[in-house]
Amino acid sequence: MSNNKKSGALFVGLGIFLSRIAGLLRERAFAHYFGNSDAGDAFKAALKIPNFLQNLFGEGVLSASFIPVYAGLLAREHNEKTENPEHHLEASRVALTIGSLMFLMTSFLVVGGIVATPFLIDTIAPGFEGPKRELTIKLVQIFFPGTGLVVMSAWCLGILNSHRRFFLSYVAPVIWNVAIIATLLMFGNGSSQYDLAIYTGWGLVAGSFLQVAVQLPTTIQLLKTFRFSMETANLHVRIILKNFVPSIVSRGVVQVSSYIDNILASLLPTGAVSNLAYAQTLYLLPVSLFGMSISASELPEMSSITGSPEEIYAKLRDRLQRGIARISFFIVPSLCAFLILGDILVAALFQTGKFTEKDTHVVWMVLIGSSVGLLASTIGRLYSSTFFSLKDTKTTLNFAIVRIFFTTILGYLFAFKFAPMISNDPVYATAGLTASAGISGWIEFVLLQKKLNKIIGKTGVEYRYQSKLWGSALIASAAGLSIKFFIHLGLLEHPIPRAVIILGIYGVLYFTITYMIGIEESQSIINKIKSKVLRS
């Protein structure tokens, strides 16, 4: 078990890294064939409803309500199974009942969603009209079956994570991305953009099926049985169901904020929805890779802590502080890279085919707006996981509502009132949407921190440690800018090799500086690399 504790975040991070790389390749292929066209806007907007429901009813809810209870049962079984063998089956019974309820719920969700799509469409893209609106409707109806499948994939993830089988659950989306990429390559050259959007939608559904299929065998093996169960009278099932609704809102707040941004973006000129989606793909990379990986691996560990309240709180403080330090070590340089070198990154990933140099600049501006709340969103996930481990979903619910309120109000003001005062260029309005969501994320983070500190004691960001990280990242960024503006090599004219060289030097310098000034995370990583090199 101890080895699993040490490597949990590593395996989550590795799985997420591979799936995100596949996702970036998917977005690059998508940008090549669609650019910032009407068909691209329709596809991105259509994904919002199923993605929104998937995150609300899938991993988010299970992380908040199911995993803490299920992981706690597994911990109890591990300690007591020699005394009471019946405990060994309790966790499986709870998991099967929740899985059965989710299957029924998603079945109704899929059927109802397909029927209601024409009425739902105005909630995600009220500014779409004519063929663009009709394409969006068709795509949403195609996506719904895939949504149901991915929700069941999240059930598998909850079980796998609780058993510390992190890698499989987080690498499974690779096959989803591969299916979409394969569809684009297969039909991209001989189809109109509207037809290609439909074909790609069906490729997405096929990928969703495969994503479940690769996780199910191991899930069944861990449960030791696989059957339909409706033991809703079970105490642990009732606890999970009691926390279900608060979990939907609190854990899905990022999706709610994104959904609100999408509604407002649909009212802006063509390209705003696509630009927002491209920027969010990059923004969510460090959120998922570092924030989610650490939070996801910590949740079952926190939920398994036993002892007196004082002992539990002390262990939670220790895990939380170490988690904040690890998240900050990776997020601060990511944030600096977005702000200062973001155009290099955007060009390397998306500048191909119909995605031009002008589009690169636009997406970079939107990415800068997104970066405002990057640190708050990632650390906030860890605070939310700590509340979930305490079986408290109401606190995160209340603060999520506050965040949604500010996201809506500030998003409208920034995009439609303040941005036009600066420029008529719609890019400022889109960037204003993402910046407003970031400010709202900071408000939520401060509320979460203050409330948790009253329960378990003082926690939070160590400002001296943060200043060292920021100083190191800014020095490395200055070096990257020097290469960008003052070194003229023919090799650097192409976006990809230019990004590899500039961002590669940026990353090496950041690790070197933080190592030299004694940052523990950097020294640990570099020492491991040095020891492996010396052994080889």
Buried (B, 14 or more C-beta within 10 A) or exposed (E): EEEBBEBBBEBBBBBBBBBBBBBBBBBBBBBBBBBBBBBBBBBBBBBBBBBBBBBBBBBBBBBBBBBBBBBBBBBBBEEEEEEEEEBBEBBBBBBBBBBBBBBEBBEEBBEEBBEBBEEBBEEBBEBBEEEBBBBBBBBBBBBBBBBBBBBBBBBBBBBBBBBBBBBBBBBBBBBBBBBBBBBBEBBBEEBEBBEBBBBBBBBBBBBBBBBBEBBBEBBEEBBEEBEEBEEEEBEBBEBBBEBBEBBBBBBBBBBBBBBBBBBBBBBBEBBBBBBBBBBBBBBBBBBBBBBBBBBBBBBBBBBBBEEEEEEBBBBBBEBBBBBBBBBBBBBBBBBBBBBBBBBBBBBBBBBBBBBBEEBBBBBBBBBBBBBBBBBBBBBBBBBBBBBBBBBBBEBBBBBBBBBBEBBBEBBBEBBBEBBBEEEEBBBBBBBBBBBBBBBBBBBBBBBBBEBBBEBBEEBBBEEEBBEBBBBBBBBBBEBBBEBBEEEEEEEBEEBEBBBBBBBEBBBEBBBBBBBEEEBEBBBEBBEEEEEEEEEE
